[in-house]
């Protein structure tokens, strides 16, 4: 049998149109990624569908592998450790970043440990009342299933599942985030006030857009006015982070995985 024909080469016009649309969405892809994406799609796919699909795939990708941003849309190279770097500055941006880790610093680590252990037992709190819920529902994240309870009559189950994975009770933070830009420059950020989309249930790999952010000593100060959650996640990173979260919290308070009771 003759070999299958090679995939059609995307036209320069289509490449340019898609690049412009994705840059407008603050997700500028590398040329290699874009060409690979186009060769995996049907040539007859309408342009709006191509843009929507490409946006979704970039939001669920590792931006250090898929995005190519100019220096003005990246963290400055002297963000950390340079003697000449100012003690405080404003990052104008916009800069697309990816969440590598999030910590709820407004809630004690012991409280978070208790929440996770109760969740693993299929228990959660509704106010001061301890109720038992199916484990598979208690561990459902609102980021991937915004309506985990298809039966509206089961109000107690719905009330606890809507708080998201790993959070038996909602918290407004503040939160500490570990971020990276497309060039692998990493830094930390704190929320000074609640920001829509930032919570303990936020998936790892979420993409965010920051601009006009105050940065004292290399740490970003996030507020609603300078930070927008774009969405997405990276499945492998999210699974690994969730699986190791209880162990990290116990290590932080000096307790082993199998220990119970007080810690240091």
N, C-alpha and C positions, 0 to 999 in steps of 0.2 A: 504493500500500500504506500502511496506517496505520503510524505510528511505533511502535517497540517500546515496551512498557510500561516505566516507570521502575523501577529496582531497589527492592525493598522497604525501607522505613525500619526500621533495627534498633530493637527495643523497648528502652525504658529499662532494663528488668530485665536483658536480655542484655548491654547496655553495661556496667552496673554489675558484673555477675558477671565479665565478662572483665577489666575494669579491676582488680578485686580480685585475681584470679588472677595477672595479670601484675605487679602491684605486689608480690605475695608472692614472685615470681621475681626481684624487683629490676629489672624492666624496665617501669616505668610509662609507658605510651604517651600521646602527646598525643590529645586527643579527636578531632581531625581525622584523625589516622592511623588510629585505631580504627574510626571510622565508614567511612572509605575501605576498610579491610580487610574489614569485615563486608559491605559492598555488593558485594565481589568474590568472596564465598563463597556456596555454596548454602545456602538457608534451612534445608534438612533436615540440614545437617552436625551431627553430635553435638557436644556441648559439649567433651568431652575432646579431640576432633580439632581443634576451633577453637582451643583453648588451645595445643595442641602446634604447630599451624601458625603461630599468631601469635608464639609464642616464637621459632620458627626464623626467621621473617622479621625480627623485631627484632634478633636476634643477627647477622643478615647485613645490617643497615642502618647508616646513619650516625646515631649516637645524638643528634648535635646537631640533627638534623632530625626525629627520631621520638620521643624521650623527653621527658617533662616531669616533673621532680623538684622537690620542695620544697627550700628553701634548706638545710635540715638534711641533705639528701642530695646536696649539691653542694660543690665546693671553696669555701672562704670567699673573699669578694671581696678581702680584704687578704692573700691568700696570698703575693703578691709586692709589694715596693716600698713598703709603708706603714711610715712611721716608728713608728707605734703598734703594729704587728704584733709579736708576741713572736718572739724569735730561734728558739725551739723550741716546739712544741706537739704535742698529740695530736689527730688527726682521728678523732672517734668514728664518724661515718658511720652506717650503711653508705652508700658512694658507688659508683655504677656508673660505670666509666670505659672508654674505648676506647683501644687502642694505636695510635699514629700512627707510631712508629719504635722499633726495638730495636737495640742495639749490644752485641756481645759484648766487654766490656772485659777479660775474662779471657784473651783470645786476641789475639796481635799482629795489627795490620792487614795486615802483609805475609803472615802465615800465612793469613788469610782471603782475601786476593787470590789466593794460590797455589791454595787450595782451589777457588775459583770458576773460575779459569782451567783447572785440571785437569778440573773438572766439565764445562766447556764443550767440552773435547776428548774427553769420554767416558771420563775416567780418575778413579779414586778410590783411596784407600788402605784396606787392611785390615791393621791393625797396621803393620808396616814394609814390607809388600808392595804394590806398585803394580799394580792390576788394571784392565782396561778393561771398561766397561759401556756399554750403549746409552745415548745422551744423553737420550732421552726418559724413561728410567727413572731416570737419575742426577738429573734435575731434578724428580722427582716429590716432592711434599710429603706427609708423613705426615698433615698436618692434613686433607687432602681425600681421601687414599687410604691408609688404614692398612695395607693389604695389597697393595702395588703389584706383587708377584711371584706370579702365580697358580700357578707351577710350584714346588712345595716342594723339588724336587731341585736347583734352581739356587741353592745356598746362598750362593755368593759374591756374586751379584747382590742377593739379599735383604739380606745384611749391610750393603751400602753404601747401599741405598735407604732403609732404615729410619732413617737419621740425619736425613732431611728435606732440603728444598731448601736449597742453599747451604751445607751443612755436611758436608764429607767425613768429619770425625771429630767425635764428640760432645763438647760442652763443657758444663761445669757452671757457667759464668759466672765472676764475677758479670756481670749484665746491666744496662745502662742503658736505661730506657724513656722514651719521650715519650708523655704521656697527655693526654687531654682528658675533661672531664665533659660532661654534656648541655647545659650553658650555654656551652660553648666556652671555658671557662677551662682553660688548659693548664699543665702542669708536668712535671718530670722525676722519675724514681724509680730507685732502685738496689736490687738484690736483695742482702741481707746474707747469705743462705744460699739453697740451692736451693729453688725453689718449683715444685711440680708444674704442668706446663703451660707454664712459661716457658722458652724455649730460642731458639736462633738460627733455628729452623724455625717459630717462632710466626707465624701469619698476621697481616698488618697489618689492623686493624679488629677484632681479638679484643676481646671484652668481659671485664672483670674487676670483681670486687667487692672493695673495700677497706674496712677498719674497724679502729679503734683503732690507727692507724698513727702512728708518730713522724715528725714533719716538722721537721727542723732547717733553718732558712733556706729554706723553701719546697720542699725536696726530700724526697720520700717514701722511707722506709726499709722495704722489703718483706721479709717473711718468710712462711713457710708459715702461721703462726698468724694473720696479719692480711690475707692476700690469697688470693682464690680465682679461678681462671680459669673463666669461664662458657662460653667458646667463641665460635664464630662468626668471621666475617671480612667485609670489604667488598671484593668482587672487584676493582673498579676501582682502589682504593687499593693492594691487594696486588700487582696486576700492575705498576703504575707503580713501586712501591717495589722490587720484585725486578729490574725492567728497569734501574733506575738504581743498584743497589747497588754493582756493581763500579766504576763511575765515581766514586761518592762515596768509596769506600775509596781509590782511586788519588789523588783530589784531596786527601784528608786527609794522604797521605804525600808529596805534591808530585810526582806522576807523572802524565803524560798517558795517555789511553786506549790509545794505540798504543805506549807506551814499554815497554821490558823492562829487567830488571836493577835495580840499586839505586836508591833515591830518597832525598829528604831527610827 
